[in-house]
């Protein structure tokens, strides 16, 4: 859990820097560099002989890989390519993360079961290099049209370049963060403690695996749902819908839920948290344009990464109270001011 928190924290601090480069440099080269970092990191991890070496890799190569070829790069790329129906485009792109999270744990578990974790990491590291590097060199060989300053085909909004001071002094930047942060906090708090939580309920780890898989599948649905609706529906209503679904899930998790309650909660949580990535991309692209989209999204990531502390917070609260119920109700109460603040979200700069 500490290594996951470390990776996500460093990811957050790297994002503003990488986001700025994404606006002015070749996204293709940066994504390829990220794939190389991921490949090298996994292979070096398989060769490590001490835990501090794993920590070092988790604090250097892997966070850099996640920033260069992860959500920040993919949303910046899609945001620059699509000005019409951008929401559904970002939703489709974001769904890849959940599909990978749904499929690859089974592949990795099978490899580790048949071989060992070191060999499995070496195989995955080689596959990452062999598949992702040539694929990205091929697909990303053409720059997005909105990346060209002064393009007559891009709306005026997409030609504005925002500086850091302008970004940090507008409520268009801060209000969506208030709406997104509780979802990241809840996801981290629940997802990374789900095995222990299910065990405390007297259920098997098989049920925990089913809940995780159901949540991952529901996240895919949430990305398509909120990505598609983001093109047509007031973003405030979508944020409120996400908050309502998440609070319903947290209520079902509290107390002594049955297996059916847990399944329903996993679906509601998955749909709500699945909407975070497409909503984040659509909300900021429609208000800041595309020329500064990487910088804006990188700075957003710096603040929303605070949600990764949810896993440590929930563990600490459980140690104090010997129950996760206080965690769930804290997360529900934390939603209230964030839901209220969303009322003042400025409308998009254009339809």
N, C-alpha and C positions, 0 to 999 in steps of 0.2 A: 504493500500500500504506500510506503514511503517513497519507493522508486517511482510509482505512478504519479504521486503528488509532485515529486521533483521534476519529472519530465514535463508535466503540464504547466508547472510554474515557469520553468525556463522557456518553454514554448511561448507563454504569454509575454515574457520580456523580449524575446526575439522578434515577435510579430510586428511591432511598429517599425522596426528597422527593415525587415524583409518586405513589409507592405509598401514602404516607400520605394524600394528598388523595383518592386513589381509594376509600379506605375511608369517607370522610366527605363527599365532594362528589358531584356528578352525573357519573357515568362518561360519560353521553351528551355532555354539554358538553365534557368533556375530550377525548373521541375526535374530536369535530367540530373542536375547536381544533387537534388534531394533524393532521388532514387539511388544514386551512387552511395550517398551517406547512409541510407537505410541498409543497403546491401553490405557495405563494409562494417557497419555497426553490428549487424546480426552475426556476421562471420567472426568478428573479434570477440563478441560475447560468447560464442561457442568455444573459443580458445582460451577464455579467461581461467585463471587459477585461483583468484581471490575475489571476495565479495566487493572490495573497494574498486576493482576493475569494472565490475558490472555497474556500480554506481557512477563511475567516470563516464562510461559509455551512455548511460541514461541521462547524464547531465550535459553531454556534448553532441555526439553524432545523431542520436535518435531525436532529440528535440529539434535539431536543425533540419533533419529529414522531414519531420512532421510539418514544419512551417513551410519548407520549400516545395513539397509535393503533397500537401494535405489540404485541409478545408480553405485556408487563406488563399492559396494559389488557385484552387479550382473555382472558388466563388469569384475571385477577381477576373479570371479568364472568362467565365460565363457572363459575368456582369458587363464586361467590355464587348463581348460578341453580340449580346442580345439587348436591344432597347425595347422591342415589342415582345410581349408575353415573357418578360424576363423572369417572373415569379415561377412559372411552371418549368422553365429551363433550369433555374437554380434548384428547384425541387427534384428534378430528374437527376441532376448532377449529384446533389446531396444524398440521394437514395443509394448511390454507390457505396457510401461509407457504411450504411446499415447492412447492405447486402454482404459486403466484405466481413462486417462484424458477425453476421449470421452464419456465413459459410466457413470462413477460415479457422475459427476455433475447433470445428470438427476435423478439418484437415490437419491442423497442428496436433491435436490430441491423438489422431490416428498415427501420425508420424512418430510422435514421442512414444506411443504405446508399442509400435512395431520396432522402433530403433532405440533411440535415446534422445534427450533434449538437445545435446550438442550436435548430433548429426542432423536432427530436424532443423535446427537453426542454420546450419551450413547449407542444407538443401533450399530452405526458404530464401536465404541470402543470395544464392546463385540464381534462383528463379527470379528474384526481384530485379537483378541486374540484366539477365538475359531477356526478360519480357518487357519491363518498364522502360529501359533506356532506349532500345530501338523503336518501341511503339510510340513513345513521346516525341522522339526525333522525327518520326514520320507524320504523326497527326498534327503536331504543333508547328509545322514548318511555315505556315502562313500566319501573319500577325492579325489580330482582330482589327476591323475597320475603325472602331471608335478609339483605338490607341493612337491614331494619327491626329495631331493637333491641327485644327483648322479644316477638318474634313467637312465638306458641305452636306454630307448625308447625316451627320450627327446633330441632334438638337443642341441649342445654346447651352443648356444645363450641362451637357456632357463635355463641353469645352472649358468649363471653369475649373481652375486649379486652386484648391483650398490650401492655405498654410496651416501649420499646427495651431497657432493662436486662434485662428478663425474657427477651427474644428472644435477646440476645447472650450470655446466661449459661447457656443450655441446650444440651445436646449434640444435641437434636433439630434445632437450626439448623445446627450446624457439620458434623455427620457427612455429611448429604447433599451439602453443598458439596464435601467431599473426594471424593465419588463422581462429582460432575458436572464438576468443574474439569478433570480429565484429558481428558474428551471434548471440551470446548470448546477446550482447548489443542491437541489432535490435529487437530480440524476446521480450526482457523485455520492450523496449521502445514502441513497437507497441501493444503487446498483453494486457498489463495491462492498457492501455489508450484507448482501442478500443471502449469501450462504449461511452466515452466522444467524441471521434473523430467522430463516426458515428452520434451522436446527433448534432454536429456542422455542419455536412453535411445536416441536416434536415431530416435524416432518423430515423426509429424507432429502438428500442432496439431488436425487433424481427430480424431485418436484422443483427444487431451486433451478435446475438446468432448464426445465420446461418453462418456468416463469421468465427466465432470462431470454430464452429463444422467442417466447411469445411477445415480450417487450420489444425485442429487436425487430421482429416482423412488423409490429404495430408502428414502430418508428418509420419504417418504409412508407406505410400508408399515410402517416402524419406528414411526411415530407411532400408527398404528392398532393395531399389535401390542402395544406397551408400554402404550398408553393403555387398551386393552381388558383386558389381563392385570392392570393395576394395581388393578382393582376386586376381584380374586379371589386373586392370588398374593402371597406374602410379597415385599415390596419389595426386600429384600436379595438374593433370588434373581434378581430382574429386573436389579438393578445388576450383579450378577456375570455375568449373561448378556450384558449390554451390553459389559462389560469384555472378556469372552472374544472376542466378535465383533470388537471394535476391535483387540485384540492380534493376532488372526488376520489382519486386513487389513494391519496394519503389517508383519507378517512377510512377507506376500506382496509388499508394496511394496519391501522391501529386496532387495539383491543385483542380479540381472539378470532381472527378471520378464518373462514373455512377455505378449503382448496379452491372452490368456485370463486369466493371473494378475491383470492389472490390472483386468479386468472383474469378476472374483470379489472382489477387494479392494475395489472401489468399492461393490459390493452390500453386503458385510459392514460397511464403514465407514458407509454410508448408513443401514443398519438400526440400527446402534449409536447414531450421533449423532441419528438421528430420534427415538429414545426419550428424549432429554434433556428436551425441553419438556413432554411429557405426564407424565413421571416427576416433574419438578420441581413441577408444579402439583399432582399427586395426592399426592405425599409430604408437602408442606407443608400442603395443605388438610386432610388427614386427621389431622394432628397439632396444628395451630394453630387450626383452624376457619376461618370466613369473615369474621368481623368485623374481623380484623386481617390478612387475607390479602394485601391490597395492600401494606401496610407490610412484612410479612415477605418477600414476593416481591421487593419493591424492594431490600431490604437484601441478599437473596441475589444479585440481579443485580449489585450493587456489587462483590461478591467474585468471582463467576464471570466477570465481564468481564476478569479477569486472564488468562483463556484467550485473549483477543484478541492477547496478546503472542506467541502461537505463531508467527504469520507472521514477525515480526521475529526471533524466536529461531532459526527454521529457516533464514532467510536468513543470519544471522550464523554459524551452525554450518557452513553450506555454504561460506561464504567462507573459513573456517578450514581445512576438511578437503577441500573440492572434491568432496564426496559427500553425499547425503541419508541414507545408511544410518545414520550416527550419530544423526541426528534421529529416525529411526524407532525405533531401539533405546532411545534416551533416553525416548521416549514410552511404550514398553513397560515399562521399568523403573519409570517414574514411576507406573504403574498399581498396582504391587505393594502399597505401603503403603496406598493408597487402598482397594484391595479388602479388605485386612485390617481396616481401620477400620470398614468397612460392617457387620461382624459385630455391632457394638455399637449399631446403629441401633435406637432404641426402637420398639416396635410402634405402630400407629395408636391414637389415643385412643378410637376406636369402629370398629365394623365398617361 
